[in-house]
Amino acid sequence: MARTNWSRKEVELIVDDYLDMLALEMAGMPYSKAVHRRALLSKLNDRSETSIEFKHCNISAVLEDNGFRPIHGYKRRANYQQLIEEVLLERLLGRAELIPLANADAEHPIVVPEVEDILGILRARPKRERAPEWVLDRARVFSPLPINYFARESQNRSLGLSGELLVLNYERARLIHAGKEQLAQRIEHTSKVRGDHEGFDILSYEVDGPERLIEVKTTQCGATSPFFATRNEVDVSEREAARYHIYRLYDFRQKPSLFTLSGSFGETCELSPSTYLARVK
C-alpha cells in the first residue's frame, strides 16, 4: 500500500524531536535515539521506525545544506520535501538556545584523539547526495540562520592543529609501514615551519620519493559536511595539482576517520564563493 505524504503536523513533531536530540548532543548530555524514535511512533500517522529514520536523515541533509551541524549518525538523504526545510528553519529560528550551543560546540577545544590503529582510519571518499533540484535552482545566496556552523568550526584553531598533528602521525606511519623510514623522518609540518601562506599544511612523500603536498581539513561532523578553502589554497592546488592532496578528517571527536582527494580543489570539489571583500570604487 502506498504511503501518504507526511502532514505538516507530523513534520513538526519529528523536527521538534530531532532538535531536542541535537540540543542534548551539543550540550554533551546523553540521550537514546531509540527511545526518542519509539516515543514518536504513537504520535505519527502509522509510520514505521524505518520511515522515521529516513526522515531523520532528510533533516540532517536540510541542516547541512543550510550551514548547521546535524546529529551524529544520521547521514544525509538529500531527496527531502520542501515542507521539511520550511518547518525546520521555522522551528530552528524559534529556538534561540540552539545558537549558543552550536557556537560552543563549533569552538570546543580539541586535543589529538588516541587512535589504536592509525592506518585503519582511512576510508573511501563519500558519494554525496546532491540537494533537490528545487534547492539548486532557487539561487539562494544566504541561509536565513544566524550562524554558519561550518564557517565557525573552520576558525577553531585547536581543531585544525589537532587534525594536522593526526595527519602527521598518519603520514609517518604510512611511510614507515612501506619501509621508507628516511622519508618519514623528512616529513615537514609546513604550516608551522613556514606559515599558512604556502597553501598547504604538510609536506610528505610518495613511497617512491616525489613530494606530496597535503592540505588538512578537519571537522567534528560527518564525511559529507562542507568545508572552507582559502583563495590561496585553491590557487596553490591548481598550480601543484599533480602533487596536491586534500586530507578530509571527519567525526574527529567521536571516531576519527579520513578520506583523501588527489588534485586541485576544482577537480575534486564543487566550489562556490562564500564571502567577498567589497570596497567602494
N, C-alpha and C positions, 0 to 999 in steps of 0.2 A: 504493500500500500504506500502510495506516495506521501511524503511528509509535507505538512503545511509549513509555510514560511513562519519564522519566529515573529510574534507580535511585538509591538513596542514595549508592552508591559514585561514580556519575557526578557527582551534585550536589556531593559532597565534593571531587572533582577540580577541577571548574570554579570552585567557590568559592575553594579554596586558590589557584588560579592567578590569579583576579581580585584577591584580596587581595595576592598578590605584586606585581602590576602597580600596585595602589593605593599600596602602600608605596613603590615606586620613584618614583611620580609625586609623592607628598607630600614625599619626600626631595629632589626636584629632579633625579633621575637619569634618563637616557634609557632607553627600552625600546621594543620594537616589538610592537604589538598583533598584527600579522600573524604574527610569529614565535611568539608565545605561542599564538595560535589554531591554527596548523598543528601545533605540538607536542602539543596536546590531542587532535587527531584520532585518533592511533594508540592513545590510552588509553581512548577512549569507544566505546560500542556502535554503531558505524557511523553516527555523527552527521555532518551536513553543517556546513560553515563557517557557513552561514546560521542553522542551529539554534543553534550556539554563540553567534553574535552576538545572537540573540534572548534566550538565557539570560543573557548579559552585561547586557542591558537590563533583564531581570527583577531581577537582583541590584542594579542601580542603584536600581530602584524600592524594593526592600526597605530598602536603606541609607537612602534619603531618607525613607521612612516611619518610620524609627527614629532620625532626627536625626543621621545620619552622612553625610559627603560621598561621592559616587560618583566614578568615573573620568570625566574629561572626555571627551565624545564618545559615551558610551554613554547615550543618552537613555532615560528611564524607560519601561518597558512594565509596566503595573501588574497584568496578569492572571497573577500568579505563583501557584505552588503553595505550600501551607503548608510543605512539605518544604524548599523553598528558604530560607524565613525561619528555620526551625528549625536547619538546618545553618549558615547564615550567622552567626546570632547565637552559636551554639556556637563556631564557629571564630574569630569576631572577639573573643569574650571570652577565648579561649585564646591570643591573640597580643598580649601586653601591649605590645610595641614599637610597635604602631599608634597607641596612645593619645597618647603624647608627640609622635609625628609629626603627628597630627591637630591637637593643641593648637598646635604650632609653625606649622602651615600656616594655621590659622584666625587666628593672631595676627601673621602675617608682615607687616612694614611695607610699605606700598603707596604708590607715587607715582602722580601722574596720568599715564596712558599717553598716548603720542603717537598721535593719530588723524588720518590723512591727510584723510579726508572726514567731518567730524563729523556732518553732517546724514545721512550714509549709515548711521549706527549704528541708526537707528530700524527696528524690526521689528514685525510683527503680534503681538498678545498670544497666548501659547501656549494650546493646549487641553490642560489637564492631565487625564491619565487617573487616575480615582479608584482607590483601593486596592480589592482584592477585598472582597466583602460579608462574608466571614468575618473580615476585619480590622476592618471598620467596626462589626460587630455585637458584638465582644467587649469594647467599652468599656475598652480599655487606657488607663490613666492615665499610666503612666511606661514609657519604654523601659528595658530591662534594661542598656543600655550605660552605661558610666561617664562619658560625655561627650555633650553635645548640641553637635555641631559648629556648627550654625547659630546657636545661642544665643551660643556663644563668639565666633563671627565677628562677630555684631552688636555686640560690645563693642570691636571693632578700630577705634579712633578714626582711624587713618591711612587705613583703607579707607573709612570713612564720609566723611571730609573729602575724600578724592580723588574719590569719587563725586559729591559736591556740587559740587566745582570743575569736573568734567567737564560736569555738567548746566548750570552757569552758562555755560560756553563754548557749549554746545549751544543754550541759550535765546537768547543774544546772536546766534549765527549764524542761528537761525530767524527772529528779528525783522528782522535786517539783510537777510536774503535776501528778506523780504517788503517791503522798502523802509521799514521802521519803525525807523530808526536812533535817533530820540529815545526811543522806548520801550525800545530795547535799552540805552540809557545809564541808564535808571531802574531796571533790574533790581537787586534787593537780595538779598544773602546773609543772609537773616533770622536763621538760627541763629547767625551770628557777630555781627551787628549788634545784635540784640535778645535772643538767647538761645534755648535749646531749649524754653522754656515756651510759645512761640507755637503749637506743634503742627504746624509745617511748616518746611521748610528754606530755601526760596527764594520770593521774591515776584517773579513775572514778569507778563507781559501777553499777552492775546489780540491779534491783529493789528488788531482794531477798537477796542482800548482797555481793556476790562474786565480786572480783576486775575485772575491765575492763581496759586493757592497750591499750591506743589509740595513734596511730601514725597519725599525721595530714599531708596531702599532699594537697597543695593549688595551684590553677592555675587561671589565668585570662582567659584562653581558655576554650574549651568545655569539655564535660564529657569523651570523648574518648581519649583526649590528653595524651601522655605518661608522666610518672613521674620517678624520680630517687629515689633509695633507697640505703643506705649505706650497706656495708658488715655487720656491727654491727646490723643494723635494721633487716636485713634478718635473721641473726643468732638468735637474741632475739625472733623474730617472730616464728622461728622453735621450740625453747625451750619452749615458752609460747603460743603455738598455741591455746590452749583452752581458753586463756584469751585475746588473741591479736586481735585488730580490727584496720583496716585502714579506716580513715575517709577522703574521697576524696571531697574536696571543689572545685567547678568549676564555671565559669562565675562570678568570685569573684567581679569584678568591675561593672559588668552590673546588674546582679541579682543573688546573691549568692545562690547556690544550693549544696546539699550534698547527696552522697550515701556512704554506708559503706560496707566493706568487712570483714568477720569474719574468722580468722585463719591466717596461715602463708602466707608470700608473695608467696612462692612456690605453695601453694594450690589455691590462688585466682588470681594470675597474671602470665603472661608469662615473665620470666626473661631472659635478655640477657646481657652479660658483655659489658660495655661501655668503660672503661678505665682500663689500667693495669700499675702498677708501675714497671719499669724494672731496674734491677741492673746488672752490668757486673759480671759474675761468676768469 
